[in-house]
Amino acid sequence: MRTSFICFVFIAVISACTNRPQESKDSEMPNSRFNYSSSFTLADASNSEVVRKWNNALVAGNIEEAFSYVADSLEVVLSDGSAYHSTRDSLKAFVSQMMASVDNVKVGYIAAIPVKSTDRNATWVLSYTNESMSIEGHSNRQYTHELYKMVNGKIRTIYAFAQAAPEDDKLTDNTEGYSYSGSFEVLSPDRINIVTSWYDSLLNNNYSVADQFIADSVDLYLDGVTMKITRDSLLTIYKGMLAASKIEIEYNAGLAVRSTDRNDEWVMLWYNETVTNSEGVDKSGNHELYRIVDNKIRSARLFKQLVKK
C-alpha cells in the first residue's frame, strides 16, 4: 500500500503515542441503504480553502500555521487503516519532530468539493490530490482522496484513501487552483442508482441487467494501473471474480455531482467491502469515482483504505 504525505505524517504520530483510538459519534463514514448519508448540498467554498491552506502549510514545513486550521482535537483514519484521536497540541508536537525525515514533497490539487450532509448536519470537504514525495531516499507517487470534516471552519476529522499512480502519469504540483475543477453542483440522489444498480445486478449474477449500466467501453483507474476495457470484457472479469469469491458491500455514503466548468457528471460511493475466497477474508473501505455519460458508467477510479486485522 502506497503511503500519502498526510498518512506518513500521522503514522509517525501514531507509532510515537500510546493513546488508543477513541470512538467518535460521527466516526461512521459518510437514509435508506446508506449508513451515513446520500443527502447533500453544497457548502461554503471557504471550507475547501482551509483544507488547501492546511496542506500547503504542511508541505512547506510551517507546522504552527498548519495546526491553526485544526480543531482542538483531531480524529484521523489513514489509508493503511491506522486510526488516531488526540488533541491538536499533542499532534502538533510530534509532527514537528518527524518532519526532518521528509526530503521532498509536492502536492497537486485536482478537485475539491465542499458539501453538507443535510440529514447529519455535518460539513465535509472532498479533496482529490496527487502527491510525489521522497522520505529518507524512498520515493512515492500516488493519487489521494481525503475527506475532511469541518466544524466551525476548522478540520475535525480526516479520512484518507489512496491509489498508486502509474509510473508514466505526469503529476501536477499546483498550490493554487485545481487541475480538473473546483466548481461543482450537487445532483439528485437518484443519479447514484446508476452505480448501485450496477453493483446490485452483478452481486445477484444478473449480468443481462448489469450490461445496461455500462458504456461500450470503460476507462479503469486502479492501483498503479490504467486501462480501457470493453463492456463485454469487464463483465467477463466480474463473472470470474464472483465465481471465485463472495463479495459483500455495505454502503456508507453516495453523492452525485456535475463539474460546471467541465460539464462532466460524477457519482461517488464510499463503502465497506468484504471479499471471501480460498485465500481468506479481505476487508477494505473503498471510495469509487464514476463518470457518467448518457446514463451509463464511462470510467471508474478506485481508492482504498485498508481495515486493520
C-alpha positions as CSV (number, residue, x, y, z in Angstrom):
1,M,0.0,0.0,0.0
2,R,1.4,3.4,-1.0
3,T,1.5,6.0,1.7
4,S,0.3,9.5,1.3
5,F,2.0,12.5,2.8
6,I,-0.7,13.0,5.4
7,C,-0.6,9.3,6.0
8,F,3.1,9.4,6.6
9,V,2.8,12.3,9.0
10,F,0.2,10.6,11.2
11,I,1.8,7.2,11.0
12,A,4.8,8.8,12.8
13,V,2.4,10.3,15.3
14,I,0.6,7.0,15.9
15,S,3.8,5.0,16.4
16,A,5.1,7.5,18.8
17,C,2.0,7.8,21.0
18,T,0.3,5.4,23.4
19,N,-3.2,6.8,23.1
20,R,-5.7,4.3,21.9
21,P,-8.1,5.4,19.1
22,Q,-11.3,6.7,20.6
23,E,-14.8,6.2,19.4
24,S,-16.5,9.3,18.0
25,K,-20.2,9.7,17.5
26,D,-19.5,10.9,13.9
27,S,-16.8,8.4,13.1
28,E,-19.2,6.3,11.0
29,M,-18.2,7.2,7.4
30,P,-20.1,9.3,5.2
31,N,-31.3,7.0,4.8
32,S,-32.2,4.3,3.0
33,R,-29.4,2.0,2.1
34,F,-26.6,4.3,3.2
35,N,-25.2,4.1,6.7
36,Y,-24.2,7.7,6.8
37,S,-25.9,9.8,4.1
38,S,-26.8,10.3,0.5
39,S,-28.5,13.7,1.0
40,F,-26.0,16.6,0.4
41,T,-25.9,20.2,-0.6
42,L,-23.0,22.4,-1.5
43,A,-21.3,24.0,1.5
44,D,-19.3,27.3,1.6
45,A,-16.2,27.2,-0.6
46,S,-14.1,28.7,2.3
47,N,-14.0,25.2,3.7
48,S,-12.0,24.0,0.7
49,E,-9.6,26.8,1.1
50,V,-9.0,25.9,4.8
51,V,-8.0,22.4,3.6
52,R,-5.7,23.8,0.9
53,K,-4.0,26.1,3.4
54,W,-3.6,23.2,5.8
55,N,-1.9,21.0,3.1
56,N,0.2,23.9,1.8
57,A,1.5,24.7,5.2
58,L,2.4,21.1,6.0
59,V,4.2,20.7,2.7
60,A,6.2,23.9,3.4
61,G,7.0,22.7,6.9
62,N,5.0,25.6,8.6
63,I,3.7,23.4,11.4
64,E,2.4,26.3,13.5
65,E,0.3,27.6,10.6
66,A,-0.9,24.1,9.6
67,F,-2.3,23.4,13.0
68,S,-4.0,26.8,13.2
69,Y,-6.6,25.2,10.8
70,V,-7.2,22.2,13.1
71,A,-9.9,22.0,15.8
72,D,-8.9,21.4,19.5
73,S,-8.9,17.6,18.8
74,L,-8.4,15.7,15.6
75,E,-9.6,12.2,14.5
76,V,-7.7,10.6,11.7
77,V,-8.2,7.3,9.8
78,L,-5.4,6.7,7.3
79,S,-5.3,4.8,4.0
80,D,-3.3,2.0,5.7
81,G,-6.1,1.5,8.3
82,S,-4.4,3.2,11.2
83,A,-6.6,5.4,13.3
84,Y,-5.8,8.1,15.9
85,H,-7.6,10.6,18.0
86,S,-5.8,13.2,20.1
87,T,-5.5,16.9,20.9
88,R,-4.2,19.4,18.5
89,D,-1.2,20.4,20.6
90,S,-0.2,16.8,21.1
91,L,-0.3,16.1,17.4
92,K,1.5,19.3,16.5
93,A,4.5,18.5,18.8
94,F,5.0,15.1,17.2
95,V,4.6,16.3,13.6
96,S,7.2,19.0,14.2
97,Q,9.7,16.3,15.3
98,M,9.2,14.0,12.4
99,M,9.3,16.5,9.5
100,A,13.1,16.3,9.4
101,S,12.9,12.9,7.7
102,V,10.9,14.3,4.7
103,D,13.4,15.1,1.9
104,N,10.9,16.5,-0.6
105,V,7.1,16.5,-1.1
106,K,4.9,18.0,-3.8
107,V,1.1,18.1,-3.8
108,G,-1.1,19.0,-6.8
109,Y,-4.7,19.9,-6.3
110,I,-7.1,18.1,-8.8
111,A,-10.5,18.9,-7.3
112,A,-12.3,19.8,-4.1
113,I,-16.0,19.8,-3.3
114,P,-17.4,21.3,-0.1
115,V,-20.6,19.6,0.9
116,K,-23.1,19.5,3.8
117,S,-25.0,16.3,4.7
118,T,-28.5,17.6,5.3
119,D,-29.6,14.7,7.4
120,R,-26.4,14.6,9.5
121,N,-26.0,18.4,9.6
122,A,-22.2,17.9,9.0
123,T,-19.9,19.8,6.6
124,W,-17.2,17.9,4.7
125,V,-14.6,18.8,2.1
126,L,-14.0,16.1,-0.5
127,S,-10.4,16.6,-1.6
128,Y,-8.6,15.0,-4.6
129,T,-4.8,15.4,-5.0
130,N,-1.8,13.8,-6.5
131,E,1.4,13.6,-4.4
132,S,5.0,12.8,-5.0
133,M,7.5,12.7,-2.1
134,S,10.9,11.4,-1.0
135,I,11.4,10.2,2.5
136,E,14.8,9.0,3.6
137,G,15.7,8.2,0.0
138,H,12.4,6.3,-0.8
139,S,10.1,7.8,-3.5
140,N,6.4,7.6,-3.7
141,R,3.8,8.8,-6.2
142,Q,0.1,8.5,-5.7
143,Y,-3.4,9.9,-6.1
144,T,-5.1,10.6,-2.8
145,H,-8.7,11.2,-1.8
146,E,-9.3,12.7,1.6
147,L,-12.5,13.5,3.5
148,Y,-12.3,16.4,5.9
149,K,-15.0,17.0,8.4
150,M,-15.2,20.7,9.2
151,V,-16.5,22.2,12.5
152,N,-16.7,26.0,12.8
153,G,-14.3,26.4,9.9
154,K,-11.7,24.0,11.4
155,I,-10.6,20.5,10.5
156,R,-12.0,18.0,13.0
157,T,-11.7,14.6,11.1
158,I,-9.7,13.3,8.2
159,Y,-10.3,10.0,6.3
160,A,-7.6,9.2,3.8
161,F,-7.9,6.8,0.7
162,A,-5.1,6.1,-1.7
163,Q,-4.3,4.9,-5.2
164,A,-0.8,4.3,-6.6
165,A,0.0,6.5,-9.6
166,P,1.2,4.7,-12.8
167,E,4.8,5.4,-13.5
168,D,4.1,7.2,-16.8
169,D,1.4,9.5,-15.3
170,K,2.6,13.2,-15.2
171,L,1.7,14.6,-11.7
172,T,0.9,18.2,-11.1
173,D,2.3,20.4,-8.2
174,N,-0.1,23.3,-8.4
175,T,-0.5,25.0,-5.0
176,E,-3.4,27.2,-6.4
177,G,-6.4,26.3,-8.5
178,Y,-7.4,22.8,-9.5
179,S,-6.1,20.8,-12.4
180,Y,-9.5,19.4,-13.0
181,S,-12.2,21.5,-11.4
182,G,-13.2,23.4,-8.2
183,S,-16.7,24.2,-9.4
184,F,-19.5,21.6,-8.9
185,E,-23.2,21.3,-8.4
186,V,-25.0,18.6,-6.5
187,L,-27.4,16.4,-8.5
188,S,-30.4,14.4,-7.4
189,P,-29.5,11.4,-5.2
190,D,-31.4,9.3,-7.8
191,R,-28.4,9.5,-10.1
192,I,-26.5,7.4,-7.6
193,N,-28.8,4.5,-8.5
194,I,-26.9,4.1,-11.8
195,V,-23.9,2.7,-9.9
196,T,-25.7,0.9,-7.1
197,S,-28.0,-0.8,-9.6
198,W,-24.9,-1.9,-11.5
199,Y,-23.5,-3.4,-8.3
200,D,-26.8,-5.0,-7.3
201,S,-27.2,-6.7,-10.6
202,L,-23.6,-8.0,-10.5
203,L,-23.8,-9.4,-7.0
204,N,-27.1,-11.1,-7.9
205,N,-25.4,-12.6,-11.0
206,N,-27.9,-10.8,-13.2
207,Y,-25.4,-9.9,-16.0
208,S,-28.0,-9.0,-18.6
209,V,-29.2,-6.2,-16.3
210,A,-25.7,-5.2,-15.4
211,D,-25.0,-4.8,-19.1
212,Q,-27.4,-1.9,-19.3
213,F,-25.5,0.4,-16.9
214,I,-22.1,0.2,-18.7
215,A,-20.9,2.1,-21.7
216,D,-19.5,0.2,-24.7
217,S,-16.0,0.8,-23.2
218,V,-14.9,1.8,-19.8
219,D,-11.7,3.6,-18.6
220,L,-10.5,1.9,-15.4
221,Y,-8.1,3.6,-13.0
222,L,-6.9,1.0,-10.5
223,D,-3.9,0.9,-8.1
224,G,-0.9,1.8,-10.3
225,V,-2.8,0.7,-13.5
226,T,-4.8,2.4,-16.1
227,M,-6.7,0.5,-18.8
228,K,-9.5,0.8,-21.3
229,I,-11.8,-2.2,-21.4
230,T,-14.9,-3.2,-23.4
231,R,-18.2,-3.8,-21.6
232,D,-18.2,-7.5,-22.5
233,S,-14.6,-8.0,-21.2
234,L,-15.5,-6.2,-18.0
235,L,-18.5,-8.4,-17.4
236,T,-16.4,-11.5,-18.1
237,I,-13.9,-10.4,-15.5
238,Y,-16.6,-9.9,-12.9
239,K,-18.1,-13.2,-13.6
240,G,-14.8,-14.9,-12.9
241,M,-14.3,-12.9,-9.7
242,L,-17.8,-13.7,-8.4
243,A,-17.4,-17.3,-9.3
244,A,-14.3,-17.5,-7.1
245,S,-15.2,-15.1,-4.3
246,K,-18.1,-14.0,-2.2
247,I,-18.3,-10.2,-2.2
248,E,-20.3,-8.2,0.3
249,I,-20.8,-4.5,0.1
250,E,-22.1,-2.1,2.9
251,Y,-22.8,1.4,1.6
252,N,-21.7,4.3,3.7
253,A,-22.4,7.4,1.5
254,G,-23.3,8.3,-2.0
255,L,-23.2,11.6,-3.9
256,A,-23.8,12.7,-7.5
257,V,-22.3,15.9,-8.8
258,R,-21.6,17.8,-12.0
259,S,-18.5,19.8,-12.7
260,T,-20.0,23.1,-14.0
261,D,-16.9,24.1,-16.0
262,R,-16.1,20.6,-17.4
263,N,-19.8,19.6,-17.7
264,D,-19.0,16.1,-16.5
265,E,-21.3,14.1,-14.3
266,W,-19.8,12.0,-11.5
267,V,-21.2,9.5,-9.0
268,M,-19.2,9.0,-5.8
269,L,-19.6,6.0,-3.5
270,W,-18.0,5.2,-0.1
271,Y,-18.5,1.7,1.0
272,N,-17.1,-1.2,3.1
273,E,-16.2,-4.3,1.1
274,T,-15.6,-7.9,2.4
275,V,-14.1,-10.4,-0.1
276,T,-14.1,-14.0,1.0
277,N,-12.4,-16.7,-1.1
278,S,-9.9,-19.7,-0.8
279,E,-7.2,-17.3,0.3
280,G,-9.2,-16.0,3.3
281,V,-11.1,-12.8,4.1
282,D,-10.0,-9.3,2.9
283,K,-11.7,-6.2,4.2
284,S,-11.3,-2.6,2.9
285,G,-13.0,0.7,2.9
286,N,-13.4,1.9,-0.7
287,H,-14.1,5.1,-2.4
288,E,-15.1,4.9,-6.1
289,L,-15.5,7.7,-8.5
290,Y,-17.6,7.1,-11.6
291,R,-18.0,9.3,-14.7
292,I,-21.5,9.0,-16.1
293,V,-22.2,9.6,-19.8
294,D,-25.6,9.2,-21.3
295,N,-26.8,7.4,-18.1
296,K,-24.0,4.8,-18.3
297,I,-20.7,4.3,-16.5
298,R,-17.9,5.5,-18.7
299,S,-15.0,5.5,-16.3
300,A,-14.2,4.3,-12.8
301,R,-11.4,5.2,-10.3
302,L,-10.8,3.2,-7.1
303,F,-9.3,4.4,-3.9
304,K,-8.7,2.1,-0.9
305,Q,-8.5,2.4,2.8
306,L,-7.3,-0.8,4.5
307,V,-9.0,-2.3,7.5
308,K,-6.6,-3.4,10.3
309,K,-7.0,-7.1,11.1
